[in-house]
Amino acid sequence: MENARLVQEVQQRGAGEIVLNMMNQDGVRQGYDLKQLALVRQVTQVPMIASGGAGEMSHFLDAFKLANVDGALAASVFHKQIININELKQYLAENGVKVRI
C-alpha cells in the first residue's frame, strides 16, 4: 500500500506525528476512511491524527475505537455549528476516549 510506505518513510526522516487527511472524504461529512486509517495505523509508530470526513459525533468515536487514532480533527462541522465541541468532548469521554474537558 502506497500510503503505508510513505508513512514509514516520513517516520524514518523524523516525523513526530502523522495527520492522515483523506481528500476524497474531506468536507463530505460521511465519516473518516476507517479502512485506510486502520491500515496506516499498523505501520505508524508516532501519534496519528485522522482528518477528512467527520459529519457526526459517532464518526469521531469510530476513528478512535476502530482505527485506533490518537486524535481526530474536523473543521466544517464546527464552523457550521453542526457539532458543538463541548458536547463532542463529553460524548467521547462517556464512551471511553480520553479528552481534555
C-alpha positions in Angstrom: 0.0 0.0 0.0 1.4 3.3 -1.1 0.2 5.3 2.0 1.8 2.9 4.4 5.2 3.1 2.5 5.1 6.9 2.5 4.2 7.0 6.2 7.1 4.6 7.0 9.5 6.9 5.0 8.4 10.1 6.7 8.8 8.5 10.1 12.3 7.4 9.2 13.0 11.0 8.3 11.9 12.2 11.7 8.2 12.9 11.6 6.8 13.4 15.0 3.2 12.8 14.1 1.1 11.8 11.1 -2.0 13.8 10.0 -3.7 11.5 7.5 -6.2 13.6 5.5 -8.4 11.6 3.2 -9.1 14.2 0.5 -11.9 12.1 -1.1 -13.7 12.2 2.3 -12.8 15.8 3.2 -15.8 18.1 3.5 -18.5 15.5 2.7 -19.3 14.6 6.3 -19.8 10.9 5.6 -17.2 9.7 8.1 -13.5 9.1 8.1 -11.9 6.5 5.8 -11.6 3.9 8.6 -10.1 1.2 6.4 -7.3 3.5 5.3 -6.7 4.8 8.8 -6.5 1.3 10.2 -4.1 0.1 7.5 -1.8 3.1 8.1 -2.1 2.7 11.9 -0.4 -0.7 11.6 2.9 0.9 10.4 2.7 4.2 12.4 4.9 4.5 15.5 4.2 8.2 16.2 0.8 9.8 17.1 -1.7 9.6 14.2 -4.4 12.2 13.6 -7.5 11.4 11.4 -8.6 14.2 9.1 -11.3 14.5 6.5 -14.9 13.3 6.7 -16.4 13.9 10.2 -20.1 14.7 10.0 -21.5 13.5 13.3 -20.2 12.6 16.7 -20.1 8.9 16.1 -17.6 9.4 13.3 -15.1 10.7 15.8 -15.7 7.7 18.1 -15.3 5.3 15.2 -11.9 6.8 14.4 -10.7 6.4 17.9 -12.2 2.9 18.6 -12.0 1.2 15.2 -8.9 2.8 13.7 -7.0 3.5 17.0 -6.0 7.0 16.1 -4.6 9.4 18.7 -6.6 12.4 17.5 -9.3 13.4 15.1 -9.8 16.8 13.5 -12.6 18.5 11.7 -13.5 22.0 10.6 -16.8 22.5 8.8 -18.9 20.7 11.4 -17.7 23.2 14.0 -17.7 26.3 11.8 -21.3 25.5 10.6 -22.3 24.6 14.2 -23.3 21.1 13.2 -21.5 19.7 16.2 -20.8 21.5 19.5 -17.2 20.9 20.6 -18.1 20.7 24.3 -20.9 18.1 23.5 -18.5 16.1 21.4 -15.9 16.0 24.2 -18.5 14.9 26.6 -19.7 12.2 24.2 -16.2 10.9 23.6 -15.4 10.9 27.3 -18.6 9.0 28.1 -17.5 6.4 25.5 -14.1 5.8 26.9 -12.0 8.2 24.9 -9.6 10.4 26.9 -10.2 14.1 26.1 -9.4 17.4 27.7 -12.7 18.8 29.0 
